Amino acid sequence: MKWIHSLRAKLLYIYLGISILSLLLFSIIVYKGLEDSLVNQRKDELIRKANITATHIAKYDFTKSAQSEEFKKDIIQAGNEVKAKVIIIDANGMEIADSTLEKGTTRLYATPEILEALKGGEISGFTKDYKIQVLVPIKNEKQKIIGVVYILDTSEKTGVILREVREKFYIMLLATSIITIIFIIFLSGIIMSPIKEMLKVIEKMTEGRFNQKIKVRGHDELSELSMAFNQMSAKLQKVDASRQEFVANVSHELKTPLSSMKVLIESVLFQDNVSEETYKEFLTDTNSEIDRLTEIINSLLVLVKLDRKVVPINAEMTNMNELLSDIIKRLKPLSDKREIELIYDQEKEVNGEVDVVKITLALTNLIENGIKYNNDGGYVKVKLDGDHQNAYISIEDNGIGIPEEEQNKVFERFYRIDKTRDRDTGGTGLGLAITQRTVLLHNGSIKLTSKENEGTMFLVRVPLKQGK
């Protein structure tokens, strides 16, 4: 029962139905064309004979000579020539002669066809039992209708031909159906083979085994589907690996401050006669670790929100000059502490539609990184420029820089170039990931240019108008 509802069975039904209907339609058209051809040919033959007979009879006054032997022979001969029944009817509808009888009868013909022929019409058509009949009026020299030549086809030749053709069509239809079924079963097997293989691979992937591949055969749509599936499988593998790495990084990042707090607390608990200063020192360190843990959790929450499929952007027209000026004022104490010069270069007045909270966090991360990963006495230059479509913000420093082989990884979550230094400066490895996601949500872009031990520059492009 399962096979009946399978795709293979549906393909069989569709192709078989199309093939049979097409052949049936073709057979009907050909048969009707042949039938019309044979029937019309027979009709033309009978009409010609009827006209010849009518012309021949019109030369004589057949009411006087109807019983003559010569007239009877003429009618019988006419019937034999066309293998049909020839009847001569007078103007009153009475039968005068019949090619199948030795003697004439006084049978009356009053059918609509006879009456129409007596009015001068030439009739051809079928009787109730589908025999061909033709009726031709007989006109004398004065064009007066004096009778009708009625010919009824008694030959079975046309019927035999049509019956034989019909039987051959039935045989052809049956043979074609069998061949079609065999061909479609074979063809559907070829088509279904990669699909079945794909289903098996999908079943394995639902079990969590994402390293599955489908062998690509040919250059048709199924091969394209197989290639697309392999690409999807590779992306799923990458996503799964990224997920596992993310979980491992989160676990590690959360474990580090927790382990530090545990060590600090146990150090106090297992010591006797601990001084008040030691308590304060240990509690201060524990408080710092709690702040670090809070920062990691808050950053994770921000990333979770930014990773949603639909993230609301509360865009409002904002003066970008003032926004950057406020950020720099807040970070000035941090730069002064390390004697790093903060330079703000405003090329022009720029107003754009941005989510103030989100874009402020992103730009703060970039400027703060420029300060943290810089050398004492260095500089961080923030430059704002724009055109009629975009705002351009560059953050350049002359700090430690980023190695070229590491530059394509800086936007990954929890990625650190120098883990030891990063922990000293309090970084979580999530700032640049949050920044990139925020810029992309604003339909913008962020580019990195850096040389190791020379400095780094981030260029942020944000459209001035956000689509609805």
Secondary structure by P-SEA (a helix, b strand, c coil): ccccccaaaaaaaaaaaaaaaaaaaaaaaaaaaaaaaaaaaaaaaaaaaaaaaaaaaaacccccccccaaaaaaaaaaaaaccbbbbbbccccccccccccccccccccccaaaaaaaabbbbbbbcccbbbbbbbbbbcccccccccbbbbbccaaaaaaaaaaaaaaaaaaaaaaaaaaaaaaaaaaaaaaaaaaaaaaaaaaaaccccbbbbbccccaaaaaaaaaaaaaaaaaaaaaaaaaaaaaaaaaaaaaaaaaaaaaaaaaacccccaaaaaaaaaaaaaaaaaaaaaaaaaaaaaaaaccbbbbbcccccaaaaaaaaaaaaaaaaaaacbbbbbbbccbbbbbcaaaaaaaaaaaaaaaaaaacccccbbbbbbbbcccbbbbbbbbcccccccccccccccccccccaaaaaaacccccaaaaaaaaaaaaccbbbbbbbcccbbbbbbbbbccccc
